């Protein structure tokens, strides 16, 4: 029995492997003519091997002439330079389709493209273009990004009212405090408390209490119109508002508008000491931060103003002012 040499077996085996691999393989000769076109690329391009062999890159891909891929091909043949075509910048360089068997669903494939020079002994340089389908990976990454964004958004949003939560408030206040320091600009803070809310919850029930807080949050939100203003649920029945680049006078106007819109809701509250309907008390503090200033000072002074508003009868706005220092 005659034995075939390993060399005789290699060529048919190599041909079978190239046809079977689940990645696109195109080989160009020195004149940019196609000399190899495997089964994968044939399927996803809808172009038969016999229709492209011997044709130039420009003849088969006229829309890609002088594209990043075409330039990489020329560089590989002329200067033996390999290239990886960035999937981020060039999502679908070749006109390849994910479901080429169904032309009606002609969705272009997301691709990773490697362009590599091939130096074959005794022959002019050739170029191998290898194309991988990364559509699934790209879709998975996109889904993961969306999930991460959704998770982040949930991390910063109060589950009941839909406005910013305490964590978002803390981060935003730090950011705006640093900005105000750099720009020597005023930063105002409003602390808001729903008057006699424990009595409301105890007598109307927690479900109606939750509805009350949600309606108040919506009313307060309607007063703010600037992108960097932030309304947050500070905790329980307490809300807070960050107003960058806002003077004490401006913050007081915003606070009064908020008091008014809540009162206009006319939510019955027969157990309030302030009014027969739901009301809020508001404390305002304004600071032009200096180098040694801390956010805690702004919060503390707004809290003091809120305490004064509640102590004075509730349903009112109080603006914090530093007490006069006695002189000796």
WOTATA-V910069 format. One record per residue. N is the residue number from 0. RES is the residue in one small letter. PSI is psi as a letter, one per 30 degrees, with the letter a starting at -180 (NA if undefined). Layout:
N;RES;PSI  N;RES;PSI
This chain:
0;x;k  1;x;k  2;x;k  3;x;k  4;x;l  5;x;e  6;x;e  7;x;e  8;x;f  9;x;e  10;x;e  11;x;e  12;x;e  13;x;e  14;x;e  15;x;e  16;x;e  17;x;e  18;x;e  19;x;f  20;x;k  21;x;h  22;x;l  23;x;k  24;x;k  25;x;k  26;x;k  27;x;k  28;x;a  29;x;f  30;x;g  31;x;g  32;x;k  33;x;k  34;x;f  35;x;k  36;x;j  37;x;l  38;x;e  39;x;e  40;x;e  41;x;e  42;x;e  43;x;f  44;x;f  45;x;g  46;x;k  47;x;l  48;x;e  49;x;f  50;x;f  51;x;f  52;x;k  53;x;f  54;x;l  55;x;l  56;x;e  57;x;e  58;x;e  59;x;e  60;x;i  61;x;e  62;x;f  63;x;g  64;x;k  65;x;g  66;x;l  67;x;e  68;x;e  69;x;e  70;x;e  71;x;e  72;x;e  73;x;e  74;x;e  75;x;e  76;x;e  77;x;e  78;x;g  79;x;h  80;x;k  81;x;l  82;x;l  83;x;j  84;x;j  85;x;k  86;x;f  87;x;e  88;x;e  89;x;i  90;x;e  91;x;i  92;x;e  93;x;k  94;x;i  95;x;k  96;x;k  97;x;e  98;x;i  99;x;f  100;x;f  101;x;j  102;x;f  103;x;f  104;x;h  105;x;i  106;x;k  107;x;k  108;x;k  109;x;k  110;x;k  111;x;k  112;x;k  113;x;k  114;x;j  115;x;k  116;x;k  117;x;j  118;x;j  119;x;k  120;x;k  121;x;g  122;x;l  123;x;l  124;x;k  125;x;l  126;x;k  127;x;k  128;x;j  129;x;k  130;x;k  131;x;k  132;x;j  133;x;g  134;x;e  135;x;e  136;x;e  137;x;e  138;x;e  139;x;e  140;x;e  141;x;e  142;x;e  143;x;e  144;x;e  145;x;e  146;x;e  147;x;e  148;x;e  149;x;e  150;x;e  151;x;e  152;x;e  153;x;e  154;x;f  155;x;g  156;x;k  157;x;k  158;x;f  159;x;e  160;x;f  161;x;f  162;x;a  163;x;k  164;x;a  165;x;e  166;x;e  167;x;e  168;x;e  169;x;e  170;x;e  171;x;e  172;x;e  173;x;e  174;x;e  175;x;e  176;x;e  177;x;e  178;x;e  179;x;e  180;x;e  181;x;e  182;x;f  183;x;h  184;x;l  185;x;k  186;x;k  187;x;k  188;x;k  189;x;k  190;x;k  191;x;k  192;x;k  193;x;k  194;x;k  195;x;h  196;x;e  197;x;e  198;x;e  199;x;e  200;x;e  201;x;e  202;x;f  203;x;f  204;x;l  205;x;e  206;x;e  207;x;e  208;x;e  209;x;e  210;x;e  211;x;e  212;x;e  213;x;e  214;x;e  215;x;e  216;x;e  217;x;e  218;x;e  219;x;e  220;x;e  221;x;f  222;x;f  223;x;k  224;x;f  225;x;k  226;x;e  227;x;f  228;x;k  229;x;k  230;x;k  231;x;l  232;x;j  233;x;f  234;x;k  235;x;b  236;x;g  237;x;k  238;x;l  239;x;l  240;x;k  241;x;k  242;x;j  243;x;l  244;x;h  245;x;k  246;x;l  247;x;e  248;x;e  249;x;e  250;x;e  251;x;e  252;x;e  253;x;e  254;x;e  255;x;e  256;x;e  257;x;e  258;x;e  259;x;e  260;x;e  261;x;e  262;x;e  263;x;f  264;x;f  265;x;h  266;x;j  267;x;k  268;x;i  269;x;f  270;x;g  271;x;k  272;x;f  273;x;e  274;x;l  275;x;g  276;x;l  277;x;k  278;x;l  279;x;l  280;x;k  281;x;k  282;x;k  283;x;k  284;x;k  285;x;k  286;x;k  287;x;j  288;x;k  289;x;l  290;x;e  291;x;f  292;x;l  293;x;l  294;x;f  295;x;e  296;x;e  297;x;e  298;x;e  299;x;e  300;x;e  301;x;e  302;x;e  303;x;e  304;x;e  305;x;e  306;x;e  307;x;e  308;x;e  309;x;e  310;x;f  311;x;g  312;x;f  313;x;l  314;x;h  315;x;l  316;x;k  317;x;k  318;x;k  319;x;k  320;x;k  321;x;k  322;x;k  323;x;k  324;x;k  325;x;k  326;x;k  327;x;NA
